[in-house]
Amino acid sequence: MDSKYISTQSRRISHKTLTVSAVHNAVFPQIGSHGVLALEGAQTWSDWWGYEGISGPEYWGKLNHEWTLCDIGKQQSPINIDPKLLVYDPNLRPFKMERKRVDGIVLNTGRDVTLNLLESKSNCISILTGPISYRYRVSQLKIHFGTLDSSGSEHTISGQYFTAEVHILAYNSDLYNNFTHAIHSPHGLATVAIFATIGDKPNNEFEVLSKEFQNILFKGQERNISEILLADLLPQTERYMTYEGSLTQPGCQETVTWILLNKPLYVTKEQMRALRRLSQMDIPNKLIGDNVRPTRPLNRRTIRTNINPHDELGECTIKREMFYQVNKRYREE
């Protein structure tokens, strides 16, 4: 990150003692083959998972064998970014995304706010440069946020959270025909992570989204959005950090190149209040907030960056590794 920015109950159950059988005996009617819970009727695995209790992140990979990477994967996301471990890579190109207005559908999934872009040849935008070698077509946007301004991002910097985190997910359109194919394939996905923090001046394109929050209060509700310019959601920076990781929701496929931008998106308190009114159900008694997966171990992965701390000094700093110090006031910048 630049020096100013990065220098920037429900009942608990211990997974050490809770077995699959215990979970089954408590809440489920049937154990299927391979010791995996079999969900009856309309309650499918895609309906089951959540962010708390026995449907939360701790159990995603334990109860469904198709999601085992959530539990045993070695390249899982999100992660904590320790600025001291960033490796400066002078070969990383500046990050850019096509500037083009597109249409989509914004949806309350019951777990997050998702903007799905309409599939057509004319309604597409791509990530063109950065750490990737292929062309990646943007497929959707997701918003993760907390019930408090002090916690809501999935990635952290030196253990510190941001108010929210916006993900722009794109698939490798050079190699794969669609998002579903790419999600299971090598070099399949690229996800741009944008940290959000409270500011006085709202981002214009985020305001377009936030105006629809009142119309998608309950799970399954959706609204059409026309002519949104996703490129203007991005902070004005070409600097970023990048690493190889996974999706942060089941099945946690390890096919994602992450691009974490170096500056924040500013949102207002009013916009966050609107987000926090969204419900997980068709009744307003269970709200979406805190849809955040806990950070996962780095496991010797390298986090590269094109942020050169000596740029302003005009010094040549093409070195194998650069070290960064944390500015305790990065949230105030």
BALO-685637 format. One record per residue: residue in one letter; x, y, z of N, C-alpha, C in turn. Coordinates in pm, whole numbers, plus 50000, padded with zeros to 5 digits. Layout:
N
aXYZXYZXYZ;...
% end
This chain:
333
m500814988150000500005000050000500865012650000;d500275024449961501075036449974501295039050122;s502315046950155502775047850293501705053450385;k500795061750334499755067450419498615057650442;y498345049550341497165040950351497415027850423;i498505020750385498725008050452499535009650576;s500465020750561501385022150672500365022450785;t498805021750668497505020950735497365009850838;q474574858852033475724849652006474934838052017;s475264839251907474624826451923475554816951995;r475134804952025475864795252102477124790952031;r478244790252101479494785552043479634770452065;i480104763251964480324748851974481744745851932;s482494738852013483884735851981483964724951877;h484694727651765484844717451662485734706051707;k486444707951819487304697251869486474685851927;t485274689251976484454678952039483214675751959;l482834684451867481614682351792481894673751669;t481274662251659481434653551544480304655851446;v480474650551325479394651451227478134645051282;s478284633851352477124627151408476414635951510;a477224643351589476614652051688475804663151623;v476364668651515475614678851443474334672851388;h474464660751331473314653951273472234651451378;n472644646251494471684643051597470974655351648;a471674666751641471084678951693470064685051597;v470404685251466469554693151378469174686751246;f469794675651207469554670151075468954656151083;p468174652250985467474639650991468244627550940;q469274629550858469854618050791471314620150756;i472144609850776473534610250733473654602750601;g474284609250504474454602950374475754595250366;s476124590850246477364583350226478554592250253;h479694586150282480964593150310480874601350439;g479884598650524479754606250648479314620450626;v478704623350512478294636950481476824638450509;l476454649750565475054651850597474204652350472;a473084645350474472134645750364470984654850403;l470784665350328469714674850358468474670950280;e467334670350347466124665550284465324676850222;g464464672950128463524682350069464204693649997;a463644705550013464134717249940465384723150003;q465744718250121466914723750189468174717850130;t468764724350034469974719649969471184725650038;w472374720949997473594726550055473704741450025;s473284745649908473384759849875472484768349963;d471404762350017470534769550110471074769150252;w471854758750281472204755950420473264765050479;w474304768350404475464774650465475184789150504;g475954793850603475814807550649477094812250715;y476954821750807478134827650871478154826151022;e477254818151077477264816451222476784802451259;g477134798251380476694785451430477214773851350;i476454763051345476904750851278476774751551127;s476274762551074476294764650929477374774650889;g478184778850988479184789150965480484783950905;p481434793050879482684789650809483464778150871;e483374776451002484124765851069483684752051023;y482464750950971481894737950937481654736050788;w481924746150705481654744850562482304732350503;g483564730350535484294719150475484164706050548;k483544706250665483424694050745482154686250712;l481134693150665479844686750650479454683450506;n480204688550411479924685650270481244682350202;h481384669950152482664665650097483054673649973;e482074680049906482404688149789483024701549828;w482974704549957483544717150005484774714850094;t485424703650081486514700450173487664710550166;l487824717250052488874727350043488684738350148;c487444741050185487184751150288487874747550419;d488074734650438488644729850564490124726450551;i490524720350438491894715250428492734722550324;g492154731850250492904738850147494064746850203;k495134747850127496334754950171496474768850107;q495534772250017495584785449953494224792349969;q493784793050092492454798250120492464813550143;s491314819350120491114833750138489884835750227;p489834847350297490754858650291491974856350380;i492894865950376494084865250459494314878850525;n495164878750626495654891250684496894895650605;i496944908350569498094913850498499054919950600;d500204913850613501254919550698502164927850607;p502154941150619502954949450528504434946050528;k504924940450635506354937050641506704925450549;l505694917850506505944906150423505674908650275;l505254920750240505004923750099506294923250019;v506204917449901507354916349812507134925649693;y507994935449678507884944749565508304937849437;d507404938049338507664931849209507584942649102;p508714947349050508714958048951508104954048818;n507864941148798507284936548673505764936648672;l505154939548786503704940248791503214952748717;r502274950748627501734961948550500664969248631;p500434982148604499364989448672498014982548649;f497144983448748495824977348736494874986548661;k494154980748564493144988348490491984979148452;m490794985348448489594978348405488894986848300;e488234980348206487544987648101486494997148158;r486435008948100485415018748139484235017348041;k483195010848089482025008548005480815006548095;r479725012848060478495011248137477814998048101;v477314991348204476704978148184475394977248262;d474614967148228473344964548296473474951948380;g472694951348488472744939748574471524938648662;i471534928648748470464926448844471104925948982;v470634934749073471144934649210470194926149294;l470764917149373469994906649441470394905649588;n469384904049673469614900149812469654884949816;t470834879249833470974864649833470634858449968;g470424866850069470254861850205471564861050280;r472674862750207474004862650269474824874950233;d474494881050119475204892950077474364900249974;v474884911449927474314918349812475164914549692;t474534909449588475234905249467474664912549347;l475554918149267475164923949139475634914449030;n474704908248959475034899348848474904907048717;l475974907248638475904913748507475124905048410;l474304911348328473554904048228474504898248124;e474244885948085475134879147991474784882647846;s475634890247783475494893047639476834898047589;k477034897347458478304901647401478534916547419;s477464924247416477604938747429477694943347573;n477174935147666477124938947807478274932347884;c479494936247851480634930047917481764940047935;i482484938348043483684946148071484764936448118;s486004940048096487104930948127488184937848209;i488874929648287490114933948350491224931048250;l491994941048217492944939948107494394938648151;t494724945548259496124945548303496184943648453;g497404942948502497634939948643498504927648653;p498234918748750499084906948768498684895348678;i497634897048597497094886048518497634886148376;s497674874348316498204872948180497114870648076;y495874868848122494754866448032493744877748046;r492734877247961491624886647970490554880548060;y490114888048159489124883248254487854891648241;r486734884948221485454891748202484714892648335;v484284904648372483584906748498482224899848493;s481914892148598480664884748605479734889948713;q480294893448828479454897848939480224906249038;l479454912649125480004920649234479314916249362;k480074915449470479504911749600479964921749706;i479104923849805479424933149914479414925450047;h480534926150117480644920750253480734932450350;f480034931450463479994942850556479664938050696;g479954946650792479714943250932478544950850990;t478174947051111477124954251183477674966851249;l479004967951254479674979651307480644985051202;d480934998051208481865004051113483274998851130;s483584993551248484944989251278485264975251228;s484274968151174484534954651124483544951351014;g484064946550903483174943550792483914938650669;s485244940450668486034935450555486424920950581;e486684913550474487164899950490488684899750503;h489384906250412490824907950428491094918450536;t492214917150601492624927050701494054931550670;i494414943150724495784948250713496334950050853;s497374942550882497944942451018496864939651122;g495944930751087494884926851180493744936651189;q493804947551114492774957851121491724955951011;y490454957451049489354955950956488934969550899;f488234968950786487584980650729486074979150745;t485354989650712483904989650730483234979350641;a483724977650520483154968250424484214964550322;e483884954750241484784950650133483934946750012;v484234952949898483524950149774484394941249688;h483814930549636484524921349547483954922149407;i484814924149309484424923249169485034910449114;l484184900849080484634887649037484584886648885;a485684881648828485794880348683486364866548649;y485974861448533486464848348492487344849548368;n488214839748350489174839648241488454836348110;s488114846648034487344844747911488214840347794;d489534840747810490414835447706490414820147706;l490274814247825490374799647837489034792747859;y488064799847917486834793247958485604800647906;n484524793047888483324798747826482444806547922;n482534803248051481654809948146482244809148287;f481594815948379482054816548518482014802748582;t480944795048555480794781848616481924772448578;h482344772948453483464764648408484774769448472;a484974782448474486234788148522486454786148671;i485384785548746485504785048892486244772548939;h486214761948858486864749448895488194747348822;s488654757348748489774755248656490984763948690;p492184759648654493394767448681493324781248617;h493794791248690493764805048644492354809248603;g491364803548672489984805648632489414819348665;l489754824548784489104836648832490114847248874;a489684859648865490394870948926489364878949004;t489704882649126488794890349208489484903049255;v488834914349228489334927249273488674930349406;a489474932549509488964935849642489164950749668;i488064957249704488084971649733487654973649878;f488554978549960488184981650097487304994050099;a486304994150185485405005650198485505011250339;t485505024350349485565030950477484645043150474;i484275047950592483305058950602483935072150558;g483205079250472483635092450426482435101450408;d482685114350389481585124050377481005124350237;k481835121950135481375122849998481185108749941;p479935105249910479705091649860480195089849718;n480605077749687480955074149551479675073749468;n479695079949351478475081149271477915067649229;e478775058449186478275045549139477815036649255;f478455038049371477965030649488476615036049530;e476405048949508475105054849539474015048949450;v474345045949325473385039349235472955025949294;l473915018549345473595005849409472785007749537;s473225016949621472615018549753471165023049745;k470795030049640469405034349625468465022449607;e469005011049567468184999149547468094990449671;f468884993449774468874984949892467484984249956;q466764995249954465434995550014464434986649938;n464784983249814463904975049732464254960249736;i465334956749806465744942649818465954939249965;l465014943150048465164941350192465184926650231;f464504918150153464354904150193465034894750094;k465424883250144466114873250063465314870049936;g466004869949823465384866549697464874878349617;q464764889949681464304901749609465424907149521;e465054912149404466044917149310465514929149234;r466434936849178466074948749101467034950048982;n466494954748872467324957548755468094970448774;i469344970648730470164982748730470704984848590;s470564996948540471014999948404472155010048405;e473055008048313474095017948284474965021148405;i475355011148481476265013548593477705012648543;l478535021748593479935022348550480805016848663;l481095003948657481844997548766483245003048780;a483825007948671485175013548680485235025348775;d484115032448792484105043848882483885039849027;l483655027049052483675022249190485105020949240;l486035019849147487425017549184488075030449233;p488805029849342489595041449384490605045249276;q490985057649273491905062349169493335058549205;t493665046349173495025041449197495305029949102;e496545028949062497015017448983497805007849070;r497885010849198498695002949291497834992449361;y498434981049387497674970049444498604959749506;m498014950149574498704938249623498024926249558;t498744915549540498174903849473498734890949531;y497884880749535498324867549581497354857249523;e497744844549531496914833549482496084827949597;g494774827349577493904822949685492654816149637;s491584817849713490344810349689489144819649695;l487994814149659486734820849689486554820949840;t485834830849890485624831850035484254826450076;q483574819949983482304813350011482394798949957;p481584789750009481634775949960481424775049810;g482184765749744483124756249794484574760449801;c484884773249816486244777649847487274772949744;q486894772849616487804768149511489054776949504;e490214770349493491504777349495491944780749353;t491144788849287491394792449147491394807549127;v491654815049234491474829549231492804836949242;t493044846149149494104856049166493464868449228;w493904871749348493334883249419494124895949386;i493384906849368493964920049343493354929549445;l494124933449545493634942149652494134956349628;l493204965349601493584978949565494094986649685;n494964996349655495735003049757495025014749823;k493895019049769493145029949829491715025549853;p491025032249946489675027849981488585034349896;l487445027649895486205033349846485515040049964;y485045052349946484375059350056482875057550045;v482265053550156480815051950166480335060450283;t479045063450284478505071750391477845063150499;k477635069150614476935061950722475515058350680;e474885067050600473535064250553473515051950462;q474505050650376474575038950289474795026150370;m475615026750472475845015050556474585011550635;r473855021450681472605018550752471615011350660;a471595015450533470715008950436471124994350415;l472424991750407472904978050394472514969550514;r472624975250631472394967750754470924965150782;r470044970550700468624967450713468224955050632;l469124949950550468804938550466468684925850550;s467704917650515467394905850593467864893150526;q468224883150607468574869850557467354861850515;m466194865550566464984857650547463914866150479;d462704860550470461594868250415460844875850523;i461404875950642460884884050751462054891550813;p461824903650865462944912150906463484909551046;n463684896851082464184893851217465594888351219;k466184886651100467534880951092468274888550984;l469184897251023469834906250929471124900250875;i471564905650760472694899850688474044903250750;g474184914250817475484919450861476454909050916;d477744911950908478834903150952478944890750863;n478724892750733478894881850636480354880950592;v481184877750689482644878250674483244864850713;r484014858950623484764846950658486024850950733;p486354844350842487604847450914488824845350825;t489884852650853491114851350774491724837350790;r492394833050684492984819750679494514820850680;p495214810150713496684810650718497294813650581;l498384821050581499074824450457499744812150395;n500274803150479500904790850432501994793350327;r502914802250360504104804650279503824810950142;r502614815550121502334822249994503004836049991;t503324840549871503924853649852502844863749818;i502874875249885501984886249852502834896749781;r502614898149651503394907549571502694921049563;t503454931349533502874944649519503684952749418;n503014962449355503724972149270503844985549340;i503664985449471503804997649551505264999249590;n505905009149533507305011849560507405023549657;p507845021249780507845031849881508835043049852;h509735041149755510725051449725510435058849595;d509235056649539508905063449413509065078549422;e508595084349533508625098749546510045104049556;l510965095549595512345099849610513135098949480;g512485092649379513155091249251514295081449254;e514255072049348515345062449360515015049749283;c516025043349235515865030349172515805019749282;t514665012749293514505003349404514104989649353;i514664985649242514344972349190515144962249271;k514544958349380515164948849470514244936849485;r514804926349535514034914049546512894915449646;e513114922649752512084923549855512094937349917;m510884942649942510744955550008509944953450135;f510234961550237509524960250363508764973150392;y507584971450452506694982650477506414983650627;q506234995750673505854998050811504425003350814;v503745000750925502345004250934502165018050996;n501395026250932500985039250985499695037151063;k499705039651191498535036951274497345045551235;r497565056151159496485065451125495965062950983;y496195051150926495825049050786494325050150764;r493515047550865492075048550849491615063150836;e492435072450882492015086250883492375093650755;e493145087150668493595093950547492495093950442;
% end
